[in-house]
Amino acid sequence: MPILAQEIRRLRPKSVSFRKTDSKGLYLEVFPNGSKLWRYKFRIAGREKRMALGAWPDISLADARKRRDVARLKVLDGIDPTLERKRKKRLARKNAGNRFKSVAEDFIKVRISGKAESTIRKARWYVSLLEPDFGRRPINDSEPVEVREAFKKIERRGHRESANRTRALASRVFRHGIACSLCKSDPAAHLGDALATPIVTHRAAILDPDEFGQLLRDIDEFTGTPLVWIAMQILPHIMTRPGEMRMGQWSEIDWGQRIWNIPAERTKLRRLHAVPLSDQVVLLLRELHCHTSGFEKMFPAQQSHLKYMSDNSINQACAGWATVPTW
């Protein structure tokens, strides 16, 4: 006889588990600890098998029968519902590891890991902008419409350049996913025309000798912190990228050969950059040495010698001048 709903409430646990049969293979198993689990018994390919359908009362009698009927139709079609459930669980676990964010991290590790830390940090920041929209979902589930909307959302905040750069990085991540057989297409590939062109502000370089001379005189008269003043004095002589200079360490200076050996990991071309030091630069470095010789870093931050001088320190020092150099 089929089970009645009121019967289930009256079932009390025993010292050993027992079953209360419903119909068409459905039964309720009652355990000594009081838990009651729905199960479906069926035969397929000559073998008897059982399938868990959930626990009562979370799964009511009516719900258990619906689940049994769905599984029963699969059995009639020759499909083992237990194997199908395992396949779905494996696919779910696989998709959890194939989220856009996970694939992006793998892309950064494989394709960008050898670049500057700032480049890696910026790539991760672009990925974080997409996380609320589709970054946490399987990469193969991303549709062009929602991908486009994610870029447009960044653009509507007034960040046109970031929107275009984010699209470019996302496209590279999707292509990486295609190469790894994790997705079939790149929905960001043709969305560049859907985004507004970034507004570019061109800053003219100083080409006039008189203007450049005035810049050097302005640097001489700078009244800020000694480390920033020395950095601005050194930079026109060595003409390196500001980050290569401000992240310098005293171990890189070869005083005998008068060479500053900037390691490959800090240069754009990823190769050792040997900078010859003029008499003026050596004198400035000697003065800097008086301030920071006790530290590993040549230009430590003002708040902590464990950090480097801010990458914006020189720009802020130049902000009040009429002519700002484009270093």
Secondary structure, DSSP 4 states (H G I P E B T S, - for coil): -PPPHHHHHH----SS-EEEE-STTEEEEE-TTS-EEEEEEEEETTEEEEEEEEEETTS-HHHHHHHHHHHHHHHHTT--HHHHHHHHHHHHHHHHHTBHHHHHHHHIIIIITTS-HHHHHHHHHHHHHHIIIIITSBGGG--HHHHHHHHHHHHHTT-HHHHHHHHHHHHHHHHHHHHTTS-S--TTTT-GGGSPPP----------HHHHHHHHHHHHT--S-HHHHHHHHHHHHH---HHHHHT-BGGGEETTTTEEEE-GGGSTTSS-EEEE--HHHHHHHHHHHHHHTTSSBSSB-SS-TTSBPPTTHHHHHHTTSSS----
